[in-house]
Amino acid sequence: MTDMVDALVESADRGYGDVAATVERAGLRSAAASLINEILFRAHLEDLAAAESTQVSSVVITLTHRDQEMSALVSVGPEGVEIGRASRGADIPPTRIVQDVCAAAMALYGPRERVTSAGPEIRWPSPRTMLPRLVSGSPPPRLFHAVVQRIAQVLERDRPVHLTDLAVRHGTDKWSFLHQYTQHYQRHFAPLRDRRLKICEIGVGGYGDAEAGGGSLTMWKEFFPRGLVYGVDIADKRALDRPRITTIQADQSDPEALRSMAEKYGPFDIVIDDGSHMSPHVITSFKTLFPCLAENGIYAIEDLHGSYWPQLFEGSEDDLNSPDFTVGFLKQMVDGVNHEELLQNEEKAADPINKLIKGIHFYHNLAFVDKGRNEEGSPFAFALREAPELLGLQDIR
Ligand SMILES: C[S@@+](CC[C@H](N)C(=O)[O-])C[C@H]1O[C@@H](n2cnc3c(N)ncnc32)[C@H](O)[C@@H]1O
């Protein structure tokens, strides 16, 4: 299914005609199954199920292509969300939500401005069923409309999303009693949400338990609707692979392993380091993966406390500027951002990485490094270096 999703994301980027070609190649069945999987992932019908103690409500999602169609019956009730089963206990026949398969793919994975204004067609149960209920004073329960509304919102790309909600929902500690990172991620990543991106996170979670973790990968998958998410962990996490989520087993302190991973899956637009938090590992990963980051990419490093604590993560507070520890290493780059202003420290001014770092942002335990061309030029530094008379100064060379 991952290949199918990748193909749909890629073709939706190019437009409706390319999606149609992908559907022709793969067949409606495979494309529709993949899209329905994504619709249900984003709709969170399980919330409605959890709030329900008696009612059962069903919908049929139908995706069409030329004269073919493929449908899935979804029932929501106290027993959860069931797919493919007749709606046991539902006393109203299912509503049918119909959408052209290519329009659905464009709505889920296409650029926002190309999402069709023609949302899905909603075919409510017949007036013969519905009107007598109204007249007799037993209108449909809230659940009946809520299930349809959630799916329609997904197909209109209209589901509101906030990272803190997603962190809690998917069980990552990025917002928890431990950390409050989502406010910063929201600020830095919100403008990128609708782009087609590759996001790589070091540290899948769950440590040695092959089936545990993956909370943040799922959060990124939902936050970036067109994103492909890659998770690197020292442990084998393949059991957590899902459509748009791929895990890779690699040690972040091994530059070769990281390089070959980046060659195979990159270039990444975002890298997040939430792995071992040991300074030598963090620094090695940065030195290896930052150069492979896409132009204008963002590199985030979490849990900077690892830089300070000898008891945990082998950190140190002895020399807060030491480049051997994560925070000192990052601090060095702050002067690099201003490399064009350095008049005397030629060695620092000449470090090639300076020209690739557009900005650095520090928050409590979290840093972002923005990749981008940093060669704005500095008229004052030019004058001070080469023509002080331009500033009315004596020659100070
Ligand atoms: C804090 S958890 C990640 C949590 C996850 N990012 C989240 O927010 O849900 C750290 C993960 O890093 C992994 N890890 C530890 N040392 C590593 C290393 N040297 N290379 C790669 N991953 C490592 C651990 O196995 C663990 O699963």
The ligand as a Tripos MOL2 file, in Angstrom:
@<TRIPOS>MOLECULE
LIG
   27    29     1     0     0
SMALL
NO_CHARGES

@<TRIPOS>ATOM
      1 C1         12.6010    9.4750   23.1000 C.3       1 LIG1
      2 S1         12.4260    8.0730   22.0630 S.3       1 LIG1
      3 C2         11.7030    8.8150   20.6190 C.3       1 LIG1
      4 C3         10.2890    9.2410   20.8230 C.3       1 LIG1
      5 C4          9.5650    9.6230   19.5680 C.3       1 LIG1
      6 N1         10.3220   10.4870   18.7100 N.3       1 LIG1
      7 C5          8.2670   10.3360   19.9080 C.2       1 LIG1
      8 O1          8.2540   11.5740   20.0370 O.co2     1 LIG1
      9 O2          7.2450    9.6440   20.0160 O.co2     1 LIG1
     10 C6         14.0780    7.7830   21.5970 C.3       1 LIG1
     11 C7         14.2870    6.6540   20.6050 C.3       1 LIG1
     12 O3         15.6380    6.7910   20.1350 O.3       1 LIG1
     13 C8         16.1590    5.5170   19.8730 C.3       1 LIG1
     14 N2         17.6340    5.5730   19.9200 N.ar      1 LIG1
     15 C9         18.4440    5.5540   21.0000 C.ar      1 LIG1
     16 N3         19.7420    5.5850   20.6300 N.ar      1 LIG1
     17 C10        19.7480    5.6730   19.2810 C.ar      1 LIG1
     18 C11        20.7750    5.7180   18.3060 C.ar      1 LIG1
     19 N4         22.0650    5.7130   18.6590 N.pl3     1 LIG1
     20 N5         20.4310    5.7770   17.0130 N.ar      1 LIG1
     21 C12        19.1350    5.7660   16.6270 C.ar      1 LIG1
     22 N6         18.0990    5.7140   17.5300 N.ar      1 LIG1
     23 C13        18.4060    5.6580   18.8230 C.ar      1 LIG1
     24 C14        15.5700    4.6330   20.9620 C.3       1 LIG1
     25 O4         15.5420    3.2730   20.5520 O.3       1 LIG1
     26 C15        14.1830    5.2410   21.1580 C.3       1 LIG1
     27 O5         13.2110    4.4870   20.4700 O.3       1 LIG1
@<TRIPOS>BOND
     1     1     2 1
     2     2     3 1
     3     2    10 1
     4     3     4 1
     5     4     5 1
     6     5     6 1
     7     5     7 1
     8     7     8 2
     9     7     9 1
    10    10    11 1
    11    11    12 1
    12    11    26 1
    13    12    13 1
    14    13    14 1
    15    13    24 1
    16    14    15 ar
    17    14    23 ar
    18    15    16 ar
    19    16    17 ar
    20    17    18 ar
    21    17    23 ar
    22    18    19 1
    23    18    20 ar
    24    20    21 ar
    25    21    22 ar
    26    22    23 ar
    27    24    25 1
    28    24    26 1
    29    26    27 1
@<TRIPOS>SUBSTRUCTURE
     1 LIG1         1 GROUP 0 **** ****
